[in-house]
């Protein structure tokens, strides 16, 4: 029997993502868009470019009246070497990630 790993992202006591289909790159799980609670995400003005992954678009994580600026990043058109994160979001900036076996 194969065990599935379930990842959850939390911030300000809210679950902002929950997935059994996350892609882990350098220890960071990347969640499918379908696994996000989009009501907690607000587009940010921030964009960065990296040689490995390409252009990242950021989202603020907003729970109640608390804002985690640029707490989520998304690669809409990653470089060929980062293709596996296409259509996925990773979190940082204090967002807590938990992983459980199912």
C-alpha positions in Angstrom: 0.0 0.0 0.0 1.4 3.4 -1.0 1.0 6.2 1.5 0.0 9.6 0.2 1.4 12.8 1.7 -1.1 15.5 2.4 0.2 19.1 2.6 -1.6 22.0 4.3 -0.6 25.7 4.4 -1.8 27.8 7.4 -1.6 31.4 8.1 -3.4 33.4 10.9 -5.2 30.2 12.0 -6.7 29.6 8.5 -6.1 26.8 6.1 -5.2 28.5 2.8 -4.2 25.4 0.9 -4.8 21.6 1.3 -3.5 19.0 -1.2 -2.5 15.4 -1.7 -1.1 16.4 -5.1 1.7 18.9 -4.2 5.0 19.0 -6.1 7.9 19.5 -3.7 10.9 21.4 -5.0 13.9 22.1 -2.7 11.7 21.2 0.3 8.9 23.6 -0.7 5.5 22.2 -1.7 3.8 23.8 -4.7 0.0 23.6 -4.5 -2.3 23.2 -7.5 -4.6 26.2 -8.0 -7.6 24.0 -7.4 -6.3 23.2 -3.9 -6.1 26.9 -2.8 -8.7 28.8 -0.8 -8.5 31.8 -3.1 -10.6 34.0 -0.9 -7.4 34.3 1.2 -5.3 35.5 -1.8 -5.1 39.0 -3.3 -2.9 39.9 -6.3 0.2 41.8 -5.3 2.2 44.3 -7.4 5.4 42.2 -6.8 7.1 40.2 -9.6 10.5 38.7 -9.6 12.6 36.8 -12.1 14.9 33.9 -11.4 17.2 32.0 -13.7 15.9 28.6 -12.7 12.2 29.3 -12.5 11.4 32.4 -14.6 9.0 35.1 -13.6 7.1 34.8 -10.3 3.8 36.6 -9.7 3.0 37.2 -6.0 -0.1 37.3 -4.0 -0.8 38.8 -0.6 -2.2 36.3 1.9 -5.2 38.0 3.7 -7.0 36.5 6.6 -9.4 38.7 8.5 -7.7 42.1 8.9 -4.2 40.6 8.7 -2.1 40.8 5.6 1.0 38.8 4.7 2.5 40.8 1.9 3.7 38.7 -1.0 3.2 35.5 1.0 2.4 33.4 -2.1 4.2 33.0 -5.4 3.0 31.6 -8.7 4.9 30.8 -11.9 2.4 31.1 -14.9 5.1 30.4 -17.5 8.1 28.8 -15.8 11.4 28.0 -17.6 11.7 24.5 -19.0 13.7 23.4 -16.0 10.9 24.4 -13.7 8.0 23.1 -15.8 6.7 21.0 -12.9 5.6 24.1 -11.0 3.5 25.4 -13.8 0.0 26.3 -12.5 1.1 25.9 -8.9 1.6 28.2 -5.9 4.2 28.1 -3.1 4.1 29.9 0.2 6.6 31.7 2.4 6.9 34.7 4.7 5.6 33.0 7.8 3.0 30.7 6.1 3.2 27.4 8.1 3.3 24.1 6.1 2.3 20.8 7.6 2.7 17.4 6.0 0.8 14.3 7.1 0.7 10.7 5.7 -2.8 9.5 4.7 
